[in-house]
Amino acid sequence: VTAQTIKKLGQFVSTIKRDVRREFKNNRLAQILEFPVLFLGAKPSNTPSFYNFMNYADFGLGTFHPEGGMYEVINGIKALAEELGVKIKTNSAVKEIRLDNGKASAVVTDDGIFQSDIVLSGADYHHTETLLPEKFRQYSEKYWSKRTFAPSSLLFYVGFNKKIDRVDHHTLFFDVDFDIHAKTIYDDPAWPEEPLFYASFPSKTDQDSAPDGMEAGIFLIPLAPGLEDTPELREEYFNIIMNRFENLTDQELKKHVLFKESYCVNDFIEDYNSYKGNAYGMANTLMQTAFLRPKLRSKKVKSLYFTGQLTVPGPGVPPSLISGKLVADLVIKDLKLTDKGINQNLSYQLNQ
């Protein structure tokens, strides 16, 4: 503790809502600054003001879009990994983490058994621990059930056969009460009666995202994790937001829908083994920040490590990438490896 850190204590004691409302009296401006906090996993009134750096990232550093879409980031990481000698095996679900005298020694998949010096999981933390015998799990079901999780989401990927007017690449709609929607996520989990929604139109920036004269759209409704998810509910909410979208932008759009695909709670569970179908990991509340989050290194199993949005530092793509760097440094330190030693002695097992 230093004089400098003491001066910054207020960033953890105060909240984003308190700080924003102190500086901004215009309700719409305040809502814009509070909205990104939703994806940190808590209401602005429960999130330490330290996380106001999110708004600095948006408005100070700017928002960027990778040409070709977000998957190009994955392709870039994949290419770099393979250049460094990493062998990547996909479509091979891990069924079990095998132990040898309390040390992670192999993973069992549908395609066989893969021996490893370490096991580093980028999958859902809770799910990864279910691959271990119960006595080797660090965190109980009770622990997970008492954590505050970031929202799940209902997403619609929509192709329109026309250009859409009066929208930008990133468009937020604040025609309904933000606080009421937030209560249905954190206080009384339920499908919101009047959902707040966000829309992204990557074809406004990246012309390759849609054919000429057409538009690619992504609509997102934040939801409480663990909600019932049915095709009927998805269709109902698509109609709700499309009707509002048409009214707000004063144009007919539903009849111009060329393609539509949805993604929701059940898909997050099926595709990512996500706890209760959450989309963004564990919330960054005061009591779930930094060393109070699940650990990068297992306390019960040697050579078992974790990375991703349920551990340090938290939700989101950039924090997850930072998490990977942190755990890589930890592995190098634990195994006392140099860069040369990594290439010669360490085998990697990537699992998802």
Secondary structure, DSSP 8 states (H G I E B T S, - for coil): --HHHHHTTHHHHSBHHHHHHHH---HHHHHHHHGGGGGGTS-GGGSBGGGGHHHIIIIII-----TT-THHHHHHHHHHHHHTT-----S--EEEEEEETTEEEEEEETTEEEE-S-EEE-S-HHHHHHTS-GGG-SS-HHHHHTS-B--EEEEEEEEESS---S--SEEEE-SS-HHHHHHHHHTS----SS--EEEE-GGGT-GGGS-TT-EEEEEEEEE-TT----HHHHHHHHHHHHHHHHHHHTS--GGGEEEEEEE-HHHHHHHH--GGG-SS-B---GGGSGGGS--SB-SSSBTEEE-STTSSS-SSHHHHHHHHHHHHHHHHHHTT--HHHHHHH----EE-
